[in-house]
C-alpha cells in the first residue's frame, strides 16, 4: 500500500506530479476525514523519478513518520553471521482497540438510488463497492487490481446513472474510470498516459451532461479536460497559458452553464470548447504583493471569491489582507466587494451558499471569528451575529445550507459547541438545541444535509459521539441510536441518502469501522462486514486468523489503534493511540500489557488531542498536541500524567503554532518549526522550559514563511533548508543563535531556489540533493561554507538531472539511488568527495534500472532491495570496497519477487517484511548472508500476511506494527537474544 502526494514540480511549476510511499493501508484509511493524511494507492512508483522535483517535505509531514530509536546505542556489527533464535518470537504488546478488522468505508456516493463507496477487503485491498441497503446487496463492484494492493478508487462523482472515479489497476496507472454498478459496466474511460504512467485525474466536476477534470500527461502540463464517458468524447479543452508558472487550473466551479476557474490570479470561464474558454479578468496585484484567490462559490448564479494578499517584501509585519470579490462572469462585472481579515483558526476559508446569500467566517479584532453574510453588495455584507460576545470567537464551522437557511456549529460561553441556525439576520440566528447543557458543548461534527434533513455526530452527557438528526427545530433534533453504548463513540459520519435509506459509517466495538444504513423510519443494520462477497460468491466471508498470544484486550472488538507517531526512550515506546474512550492521546509501553498505559487524556472525553512528532529531549519526550484550548502547541512528558505539561502557548488562544516536520535535538536543545502572532513559520528552539522556548531567527521577516525543512544536526551546527527572500529554497545553517543562523550558499542564483533535500551526515559534511538550474538535480556536499558547498558529480549530464534519493550513511560512505542514461536507476555511493562518488553496481544491466530502495546499514555493508529483471524485487547487499553488489537471497523464487520493504538496521541484523509467495508479507531478518536471511513467526497465517512495518528498536527489544488478521493493526514486540541485539 502507499501514500500518494500530488505536488508541483519545481522545475516545471505548472505540472502536478505524484509519488507514492509504501505504507500499510489500515491506518492510512482510518483517518480520511482529517487533514493529516491523503489517499493511499499501490506502492509502485508510476512516474520516472527523474521527473520528480516536487516538495516531498509535505509528504513526510503528512505521514507523521517520526519514528526512530533516540536512546539506543549506535548500531555496529562485527561481521556477518548467525541465525535467529526461534524461541524469541514476536508477540503483541497490547490490543488497544482489538477485535474485528475494519473495512473503513468512505467516499459514499449516491448514483440514481444506488450507493457506491470505497472500502478495504483483506484479500482484495481497497476497491469499489456498492450497496442497496441490504446485506445481500452490499457487494464488490469489480476487483480492478487483483491481489491485496487494491486500485484505491477516489474522486467518486455521479453523472446521471454513471459513476466516474479515478483508480489504478496496476497496468494503466491512475486514470479515469466509469461504472453503472456491474463488473460488465466498469471500465477505463481512456488511458491518457499510456502504459503504467498516470495522468492522475483530479477535481472531477459535473456541468450539465459532461464531466470536467484536470489531468497530467507525461509530455504536457496539468490541463483542463472534458469527457462524455467515451474515449472519443474525452478531449483536452484548450492548451492554456504555457508561459505562466501558476497556470494550473484551480477551484473548478459551475455557474450559469459555464465552468469558472482560476489560473494564478486570473479568473477564467469555459463552455467546454476551445473558442469558449478564455480569461475573464486578471486581478491586479500591488507591488510586493502576491494574490491567492480561493473559495470560488456560486450563489444563485452570482460568483463570489476571496483573495488573500501575501507580502513578498520586508515591510513591517501585519496580518495578510483578505478581500471579498463578486463576479457575473464578465470582466466589468468582476468587482471588489469588501476588505476583511483572515480567521484566527487556520485552514481553508469557510464559505457556503445559502439561498441568495454567501455565508462565511472572518475575523475582526473586537468580535473574533464570527459568521458573516453577503448578498453581493457592500451594504449587504456584514456580521450576522456576535455569538461569542466581544473578542472571543464562536469559530463557526460545519457550514451547511438547507432550504435557504444555514446550519452550523458554533461556540458560546454558555453552551459550548452546539447546533445553530441562521436566515442571515441577527434575530434569525439562533441556537437550535443545547444537546449537552452547560459550557462543555456537544462538539458537533460531520454535519450533512442530504435530501432535506440534517444528520451529524454529537455527544451528550454519559454518551460518546453518536448519530443525530434534525429538521432544524429543537423538538425535531434527536439522537438516532447509541451504537457504541456508554461513553464510547461510534463517530458516525459520511451521512448519505440513497434510495430510501440513509447510509453512514460508524465504528463500534463489535464491528470496527463499517458501513451502516437505516431504512428511513426503521432500524439500523451494519452492512460491510462481508465485503469479500461478490454476486458470484454469495457466502464467502472476510477471513480472520486466530491471534498469536494476546497479552491483554483493553477494548474488545474494535479496529486498530491508528498510531501515527512514535519514539523510544529508556526502553519505553511512546506513541499515540485511540482506545475508543478517550480519543487519540499519548500512550507508552514497556512491551508488556501491564506496562501499556495512557499517559494523559489531554483533551478530556472522546475528542482527540492528536499527539504527533514525538522526540526525546533529556528526561522528557516532546510532542505537539491540541488540548482544545491552546491549539496545536508543544508539550512535554516524563511518562506520567503529572509530568505531562504544555511547554509554551507560542500562538496564544485557539490558534496553532505547529509548523511542518518533527523536532530534532542537538546538544540538549530541540529545534522545530513554529509560527506565532507576529511571524510566519520559522525556526524555534527549546530546552523544555517556557523561558527557554524562543524564536531562533526570522529568516523571512514579518508574517512571511521561511518554512525550514530537513533539520539535520551535525556536531554543534544545524543544517536545514529554507525559503529565503530573494534566493528561494536553499541550504542554511544555524548554531542556535540569531547571528549564527544564515544562508550557506545560493546554489541556484536568483529567486528560483535549488530545493536541497535528503540532507545526510557524512563525517563533518552534509551530502544532499540540489538543482542548480544548469545540471539538474544532482548530489552535492557542504561543510557549511559557500566555497565548501559544491556538486559532487553530474551523473546525468545536462539539465535533466539524476534525481538522487534515499541517501543512507554507513561507515565512511553514503549510499543513494540515482538515474544515469546508460545504466538507468541504480545504487551509487560517495565518500563526500568528487573522486569517491561512483556507481556501486549495475544490478539490472542496461538502461532499464533496478530502482534500488530501502537502504539499511549493516556494519561496513548496506542492504537494499532491487529488481534485476530475473528474480523480481529481492534483498541485495553491497560491501565497502567490493566491485559489485550481490543478491542476498531469492526469497520468492522466480520473477515475481518478494517485495521486501521497511528494511531497518537492528544491531547485527536488518529486519524487514517480505512475501515468499506462500505466507504473504511477513517478518524477516537478515545478517547479509543467504543462511542468515530467515523468516520470523508467521503472524497472520495464510497468504494474506501481517505487513509488519516501522521497526523501532530500543536497547533490549524492537517494537513494530502488524496486522495479524484478528486484532487489526497493533503494536508488537520482538526480543532478540542479547548476543544479537548489539553485536
N, C-alpha and C positions, 0 to 999 in steps of 0.2 A: 504494500500500500504506500501511499505517498502524500505529500503536502505540496499542492501546486500554488505557485505565486506568479501573478501577472505583473510585469513592471516594464517601464520604459527602458530601452537601450540608451546608454549614454552616448554611444557613437551615432545612433540613429534615433533621436528623441521622439520621432513620430511613430515608432514601431513598438508595439506591445509584444513581449516575449514571455515564454513560460518555462519554468524549471520545476522539477519535482524532487522532493526529499523523500527517501524511503522511511515511512513511519507506519506502524500498525494502525489499522483503521479504527479500532474501537474508541479510543479516547479522542481521536480527531472528530469523529462523527458526533460524539456525545455533547459537544458544545457549539453546534452550528448556529444557535440563536444568539451567540455572543461574538463580539468582535475579536476575540482572542485568536480564533482560528479561521482558516479559509478551507476551501474544498479539497478533500483528498482525491487523488487519482492513482493509477498504476505507477509503479516506481521506475519504469523505464523512461529515460530521458528522450523526449521526442524531437528535440532540436539539436543541431550541431553545436557543441559547446563553444565553437568559435564565434557563434552569433551572440552569445550571452555576454552583455556588458551591463547587465541590469543591477539595480541596487538590491543585492540579496541580503543586505543588513536587515531589511524589514522581514524577510523570511525567517531569519534566526530569532528575531524578536517574537514573531507570531507563534513559532513552535514552542517557545519557552524552554528550549533545551539547555537549561542551565545546570547540567549535572556535572559531576566530577568528584574525585576524591581530594578534598582540600586538607586532609590531615594525614593522609598516608605517606609513608616514606617514599623516596624516589625509587622508581622501578628499575632494577638492574638484573641481569641474568648472567650466568656463568656457563655458557654452552647450551647445547640443545640436547634434550633427552628426558626420559621419564615417561610415566603413564598414569592415567587417572586412577584414583582410589575409589572403587565403586561404592564403598560404604559411606562416602561423603556425598550423598545425593541431595539435590536441591529440594527445598520444601517451602510451602507458602508461609510468609510471615504472619499474615492475618487477613481474613476475608472481610475487609472493611465494609463492603456492600455486596456480600456474596450471594450465590444462588444462581438464578436463571440468567442466561445471556440476554442482552438487549439487541433488538434489530434496529433501534434508533431511526424510526421513520421520520422523514422530513420532506419538505417541498410538496406539501399536499396541494393538489391542483384539480379543480373540477373541470371536466370536459363533457359538456352536454349530458350531465347526470351520472357520469362515471368518474370515480375518484382515481387519480394517478398519484403515486408517491414513490419516493426512493427509500430503500431500506437495505440492511445488510444481513445476508444469509451466510451462515458459517461455511457452507460448501461452495457457494457461488459468488461470494463477495458482495459488493454494493451494486445493486441493479434496480431496474424499473419494475414496479408492481402496480396492481390495480385492485380496486375493491368496490363492490356494490353494497357494502354494509353488512354482508353475511360472512360467516367463517368460510363457507364453501366458495364464495365468490371473491375471496381475497387471495390473489394469485400472482405469481411471477408472470410478467408480460413476455419477456424474452431474455435469455441469458446471452447478452451481446458479446461478452468476453468470457468464454468458458473457463472455469477454474476459479480460484479464490481471489484473483486480483480484482475482478469486477470492472465494469465500464464506467462507474461513477457518474451517472446522469446528473445534469444540472440545468439551470435556466428553464425549468418546465414552464411552457407557455401554451395556452389554449387559443386556437384559431378555428372557429366553427366547431366541427366534431373531430378535430385533429389536434393531437398534442405534438408540439415541437419541443425538442430538447437537444442538449449537447452531450455527447458521450464519446468514449474512447474504446473501440472494440479490439484494440491491440494490433490491428492491421492498418487502419487508416488514420490513426492519431485522433485527436479531439476534433470532431466535426459535427455538423448539424444532422439530426435525425428527426423522423416523424413516426407517429403511431396512432391507430384508431382503437387500440386495446387488445389486438390479437397478434400472435407471432407473425402471421402472414402479412399483416399490415404495418409491421415495424421495420423500417428500412432507412438506409442512409439517403439523405436528400441529394447531396453531391459532395465529392471529395475535393475541396478547394485547394488543398495542398496534397497532391497525390503521394501515395505511399504512407510510411509511418509518421511523417511530419504532420503537424497540426496547424490548422487555421485558427483554432481556439475561438469559435464564435462566442459573442457575449452581447449583453444589452439587448436581448430579444424583445421587440416592441411591435405590437399589433396596431395597424392602421387600416381600417376598412377590411378588405379581403386579402391583405398582404402582410407579410412578416418582414420587418426590417431588423438588421443586426449588424454588428461590427465583426470583421474577420481580418486575419493577417496571413497573407500568402508569403511564401519564402522569398519571393522576388519583389515584394511591394511592402508598403506600409499598412498600418491598420486603417481600413477603409469602410465605408458605408455600403451595405448590400441590401438587396430586396429579393424575396422569393415568394412564389405561389405554392411551394411544396414540391415542385418538379425540378429535375436537373436543368432542363432548358429554360425554366422560369426563374432560375437563380442567377441574378445579374449584379455586377458592380454598377452602382447608380452613377457615380461620377468619380473620376480621379481628382480628388480635392487638392487644395493648395499644397504643392510639394515643397515649397520654399519656407513654409512656416514650421518652426520647431514645435509649435503647440498644435499642429494640425492632426490631432486625434479627436474625432467627434465624441462629444460627451453630452449627458443629460438629454437623451432622446425623448421627446415629448410630443404626442399627437395633439393637434388643436385645429379645429375648423377644416378638417380634411387634408391637412398638411402635417409633415413631420418637422419639428423645430429642434435644433440642437446648437451647441456651442463648439467652436474650434478656437482654443485660446480665449480671447476676449471678444470674439466676433460671433454674433447670432446669425444662424443660417436657417433656411427653410427649404423643404423639398416636397414635390408632389410625386416623387418616385421616378421621375425621368431626369436625364442629364440636363435638358434645357430648363426644367423647372426646379433645379437645385442651384441656389445662389445665396450669397451673403445678404442679410437684411441690414445689419449695421455693425460696424466695429466701434467698440467703446473707446473713447479717448482717455489714455492714462496720463495723469500729470507727471512731470519729470520726477524720476526717482521712485515711482510707484508701479507695482505690478498688480494687475486686476485679476481676481479669481471669481468668475461667475459660478453660481451654484443654485440648487433648488428651483430649477425651471418648472413652473407649475401652471397648468391650465385651469382657469376658474371661469366656468360658463362661457368659454370662447375667448376670454382675455388671458394673456400670458403675464405672469409675474416671475421675477427672478431677483436674486440677491447678488451683490458684488462686494467681495472683500478687497479692501485696498491695503496692500502689504508694502512696507517701505523697503527700498533697496539700498539706502544710504545710511549715514551715521547721524541723521537728525536726532534731536532729543527724543528720548523714549516716550511713547504714548501708545495706548491700545490701538490696534488696527481699526480703521473705519469700516463700517458696513452700510451699504446703501441699498435701498429697495427700488426696483425699476418695474415698469409695466410696458407691454407691447401689444399692438394689434396685428403684428406680423409685417408691418411696413417700417421703413427707415424713419419716416417722420413721426410715426406712431409709437416709436420706442423711446420712452421718456423716463428720466429720473423722477422718482416719486418722493423719497424721504431719505434722510441720513439717520442711521441707527447705530447701535453698539452691539458687538458680539456678546452672546450669553456667556456668563462665567463658566457654566458647565460645558466642558469641551465635548466635541462630537459633531456629527452632521447637523446642519441647521434644521430645526423642526418647523415645518411648514406644510399645510394641507388645505385643500379647497373644501369649503363647506357652504353649499348653496351658491350664492353670488359673492361670497366673501373669501378672502385669504386669511387664514389664521396662522400665526407664527409666534415664536418665542424670541424676545430680545431683552436687552439689559439696559437699565438706567441706574445711575448711582444712588438715587433716592428711593427707587422701587425694586431693585434687584431684577432677577429673571422672572418675567411675568408674561401673561398671554396678551397678544395684540391682535388687531384685525385691520384689514384694508379692503375698501371697495374699489380701489384704483384711483382715488382722488386724494389730494393732500388732507382735506378736511375729514375724509372718511378713513384716515389711517391713524389709529390711536390705541392706547392701553384699554383693554376691555374691563379688567378689574384687578385691583391690587389684593390678591388673595392672601398673601403673606404680608401684612401691612408694614410699611417702612422699607428700609434697605434689605430686609430679609427676602429670600427668593422662594416663590412657590414651585419653581422648576417644573412647569407643566410638561408632561411627556405623554406618550401613547396617544397622540392626537389622532382622533378617528371621527370621520364625518358620517352622519346618518340622518337622512330625511331633512337636510338643510340645517341641522344643528351639529355642534361639535361636542364630542365626549372625550374626556381626558382624565389623567391622573394628576393631582396637584397636592402640594404640601401646605398645610396651615398649622399655626402653633396649637390650635385647639384640637385638630382632628388627625394630624399626621398626613400621610399619603392616602388619599381616598378618591372615589369616582366623582367627577364633576360634569356639568353640562353647561353649554353656552349657546345663546342665539345671537351673539355679537353685541349685546348690550350689557351694561353693568348690572341692572336689575335682573336680567335673564341669565346671569352666570351664577349658578347655584350648586351647592353640594347635593348630590343625589341621595347618598346614604352613607352614614358613618358605620361601616361594616365592623371595624374594630374600635369601639368607643374610646375616646381619650387621645392623647398626642402620639401614641405609638403608631397608629395607622395600619391599614390592611396591606400596604406595599403592593398595590395592584400592578399586574404585569400582563403582557401578551394580549392586550385589548384588540379585538377584531369585531367587525360588524357585518358578518355575511348574511345577505338576504334579509335585512330589516330587523336584526336583533343583535344586541351586544353579547359577546362572550369574552371572558377574561379569567385570569387566575388571581386569587386573593386569599389572604389568611384572616381568620377570626380567632377570638380567644379560645385557646385549647386545641386549635387545629392548625395544620400547616397550610401551604398554598394548594388550593383545590379549585376545580372549575366552578365558575359562577356565570349567571346570565342576567340580563336586564332588558326591560323595554323602555328604559330611560326615566322611570319613576322610582321613588323609594320603595313603594309597595311591590313593584314589579321586579325588584332586584333580589335575587336569592341564590343560595348555593345549590348547584345541581346535584352533587354527590360528594361524599367524603371517601375518595378512592383509596387513600392511604390513611386509615383511621388513626386518630390521636394527633400528636404533634408532628408526625411525619408529613412530608409534602409529596404530592404526585406531580406538582409543577405542570399542570395541563397547559398546552399551548397549541399553536397552529390550527385554531378553530376554522373549519371549512365546511360549508354546506354543499352537499352533493346529493342529488335526488331528494329523498325525503328524510335525510339523516344529516346530523352534524357530526363531523369527524374531528378528531384531535389526537394528539399524542400525550401520553401520561406515563409516569414512572412509579410503579408500585413495588412493594417488597416481594410480591409474589411473581410478578411478570417482568420486572425491569422496564426499560423504556420501550413502549409498544404503541401500536395504533388502536384507538378506541373509537366507538361510534355510538350514537344514540338515535334510535328512531324517534323523531320529534314527538315527545309526549310519552315515551316508553322508557325501558331500562337501558343501562349501559351494557356493552359487551366488548371484550378485548378481541381483536381480530388478527393481529400479525404475529402470533406466536408459532405459526406453522408456515413460515414464508417459503420454505423449500418446496412446497407443493406447486405443481402446475396442473393445467387442465388434463394432462395425460398421466398424472401421478397423484391421484386423489388422496392417498393415505400416507404418503411419506411425511416424516416429521423432521424438525431440526434435530440433528444428532447431538447428544451430550455424552461426556465421558465421566466415569467415576473419578473423583478427585484423588490426587495423591494426598498424603496425610495432612488434613486440615487441622490447624492448631486451634483456631477459635473463629466463630462466626459472629461478629459484632452485630450485624444486621442481616438476619437470614432472608434470602430470597430476592435480592435485588441485583442490579448490574454492577459493573466495576467501579473503582474508586476515582477514576478520571484524574490521575496525577498529571501535573503539568510542569512541576519544578521540584528539584531535589538537590541535596548536598549532604555530605557526611562530615561529622565532627565527633571526635573522641569515641569512635566505634558506633555511633548512632547515625541513623539516616533521618534527616529532616525532610519533610515533603508536605504537599497539600493533598487533601482528600475530602470526600463527602460521604459521611456515614448515613445520610438520609435524614438526620435530625437537626444538624446544626449548619448545613451548607458546606461549601468548600472552605476549609480552615486549615491552619498549620498543625501537623502531627509530627511525632517522632517515634522511632522504633529501634530497639537493640537487636532485633531479629527474632524475638520471642513474642508470643501473644501477650504475656504479662507486661512486657516492656513496650507494647504498642499503645500509645495514648494520644488523645487530643491535647495539644499544648494549651490552647486558649480559644474560646469562641469570641473572636474579635468583633463580630457583627452578630449580636445575640439573635437567636431564632433561626428559621430556615434559610434566611438570606445569607449570602456568602461574602466574606472579605476578599476572596480570591487571592491568597498569598502567592507571590511569584518571585523569581530572581533571587533565590537563596544564595548567600555567600558567607563564608566563615571569616570572622574578624576577632581574633583573640578568644575570649571566653564566650563570645556571642555568635549567633547566626543572624545575619541581617537579611531583611526581605522587604518587599513592597506589599502593601495591603490597603484595603479600603474598609474602614470601620463604620461607614455610613454617616460619619460626622465630619471627617477631615479630608475626604477624597483619598486617592491613592498616594500614600506617603511612605517614608522609610521607617521601618520598625526594627527592633532587636529582641532576641530571646536567648535565655540561657537554658531553655528546655522546660522551664516551669511557667505556670500561669502568672505568678507574682513577678517573675523576671522577664515578662514579655511586655514591652512598653513602646510607645511611639517615640522615636528619637527627636523629630522636629517636624512641625507643620510648616513646611517650606512655602507652600502656597496656601495661606490661611483660608479657612472655610471649606465649602464642599468641593472647590476646585482641586485638581490633582497636579502634583509636581512631577510625577514619574515620567522620565524620558525613555528612550529606547535602550535596549541592551541590559545585560546583567552587570552589577558592580564587580570590580576587580580589586584585589588587595595588594598593596606594595608598601613594605616597611611599616606595617602596623596601621596603615590608613587605607580606607576603602574609597575608591573613586567611582563616580557614577554620573549619569546624566539627569538633569532636573531643570525645571522652569519655575520661577517664582512670579510674583505680580509685576515685576519690572523688567525681567529678562526672558528671552526665549530659551530654548533648550541648549544648555551649556554644561561644561564640566564642573562638577562639585566634588568635594572631599568630606569625609567624616572619620572621626576617631571613635564613633559610637556614642558621643555625648551631644546635647543640643548646642552648646557653645563651640564645639569642635566641628560642627557641620556648616560649611561655608562654600560659597562660590569660589572656584579657583581663578577663572578669568572669563570675561565676557568677550569671546572672540568675534562675535557678530553683534556689535553694540545695540542696545535697546531691546525691543521685543523680537528682533530677527533671531533665527536659529542657526547656530553653527553645527548643531546635531552631531557631537562627537560619536565615533563608531570605532569598533575594533580596538578597544582599550587593551594594551599589551604591555605589562611591566617588564623592564629589563634593568636589573640592578636597582639603581635609585632613580631611573627615568621611566616615564610612562609614555609610550608611543601610541598614537591614535590617528585617525583620520577625521577631518572636519571640513565643513563648508565655509571657507574663509572669504569674506568680502573681497571682490576683485580678482580672486585667484581660483575660486571654486573648491571642489573637494580635493584636498591634498594631505600630505603626511605632516603631522605635527608632533611635538614632544613637550613634556612638562616634567619639572622636578617637584611639582606640588605647590609652587608659588606662582603668583601672577607674573612677576618679571621673568620667571623661568619657563613660562608657557609660550611657545612660539611655533611659527611655521618652520619646518625643516627645509623644504625646497619647493618651489613652484615647478613641478615636473613638467606640466603641460602649460606653457606660458599663456597668460590670459585667463578669462573667467570660466573657461570650459571645464577645467579640473581634470586630473588624471585618474581619479577614483581608485586610490590604493585599496587593496583588500588582502585578506589571508595573511595578516601580519604574523610572522613566526620567528621566534628567537633562535639564533644560532650563534653561540659564543657571546660576543659583545656587539653583535649586529642584528638587524632585523631584515629578514628576507620577506618579500611581499610581491604582489602583482600590481602593475600600474600600466596606464596607457598614456604615452607622451604625445599622442596625436600624430606621430610620424611612423612609429614602428609597431603600432597596435598594442594590445595588452600582452606584456611580457614579464619575466621575472626580474625583480630589482633587488638591491641591497642598500642598507643605510646604516651608518654609525651615529646618526643624529646630527650630522653636519651637512651643509649643502655640497661641499666637494666630495664628501664620503657617501653620497647618495647617487647611484648610477645603475644603469641597466646591466644585468649580468650577461645576457645573451639574447640576440634577436632570433628566436627559434624558428619563427615563420617570417622570413624576410619581407619587408614592406609593411604597409599599414594594416594588413589583415590581423596579425597577432596570433599567438599560440594559445591564448586563454588558459594560462596556468591556474591550477586549483588543487585543493586537497593537500596543502602543504603540511608535512609532518616531519618533525625533527627527531632524529635518533642518532646517538653518538655524535660524530662531528659532521653529520650531513643532514640536509633537508631534502626529503623526497616529495615529489609532486607529479601530477598528471598534466601533460601539455600536448598540443597538436602541432605536428611538423609535416610539411607537404608530402614527404616521401614515405614516412612510416605511420602517419595518422596519429591518433591519440594514444600515447604510450607513457610508461613511467620514466621520469627524469630525476636527477639528484644534483645537488650543489653543495660545495663546502663554503659557500658565500664568496667565492672568487670567480672571475671570468674563466680562467683555465679549468677550474674544478667543476664547471657546470656541464653535464653530459647526459646523454641517453643511457638509461640503465640497461634496457634490453628491448628489442623489437619482438614483443610477445606474440603478436599476430603479424607475421611478415607481410610487407606490402603496405599500401596507404590506407587500408581499412581501419586499423587501430584496434587495440584490445580494451580501451576505455577502463583503465585501472581506477579503483576507488577503495575506500575504507583502509587506508594505510595505517598499520599498527606497529609500533616499535617492538622489537623482540631482541634484546641485547644489542649486538652490533648489526643485527639484521632488521628487516622490515617485512611484515606480511601484508598482503593486499589481495584483492580479488580482481580477476581479469578474465577476458574471454579470448581464447587463442584461435577460435574458428574450428576447433576439433572437439574440445571437451566441454564446451559451454562455459559459463562463468564459474570458476573454481578458485580456491586459495593458492596464491603464489608466494614465493619468498625471494627476496633479493639480499645478498650478503655484501657487506662493505668490501670493496676491492675485487669482488668476483666479476668476471667478464659477462655474466649472464644471470637472468633470473630463472628459477626452476619452479615447476608445478609441484606443490606440496603433496597433493593427493586428489585423485578424481573421485570426489565423494558420491556423485551421481553419474555412473558410467555412461558414456555416450555424449551426444551433442547437446542434450537438454541442459546440463549444468545444475549445480546445487544452489546457485544464487546466494552465496554467503553474504551476510550483512552484519553491521554493528560490530565489526572487529575491534576489540578493546584489549589493551595490554593489562594483564593482572599478574604481577610478579613474573615468573618464568614462563607464563602461558599467554596465549591470546584466546579470549572467549568470543564466540560469535554464534549466530544461528545459520543453519543451512538445511536444505531439503535433499535427502538422499534418494528421493523418488518413492519411498515406502512410508516414512514416518512424518512427512510434512516438514515444515520449518521448525527444527528443534535445536536444543542447546548442544554446541560442540566446543571442544577445546583443542588447542594445538600448541606444541612446543617447536614447531617448524619442521618436524620430520614426518614422513608417512606413518611410521609406527606410533608416533606420539600425537597423531591427529585422530581423535576419537569422539564419539557421541557421549553425552552425559545421559541422564534419565529422560525417557520419553514422557513429557509432562501431559500431553494430550494424546492418548493412544489412538492410532489410526492415521489416515493420510492428511488430516486437517492441519496438524501442527499447532504448537503453542505460541509461536512467534515471539520468543524471548528477545528483549532489547534493553537499551540503556543500562548496560552493566556498570555498576557503581561500586568500586572496591573500597573497603576500609582496611585496617591493618590485619584483620583476622577473618574477614568474610566479604563476600560480594553480593550486593543487592541487585535485583533486576526485576523487570516487569514481564509477566507472561499470562497467557490465557489458556487454562487447562481444559476448557470446554465445559466446565461445571460452575465455576465461580466468577467468570469474567476476568478482566484484566486486574491482576492483583500483584502486590509485591511478594517476591520470593527471595530466599537467601541461599547462597552456596558457600559452604565452608570447605576450603581446600586443606589438605594436610599441611602442617606447619612448614615442612621442607619445601613445599611447592608455592607457598604464599609469597615469599620474598627471598628467592634464592640469590 
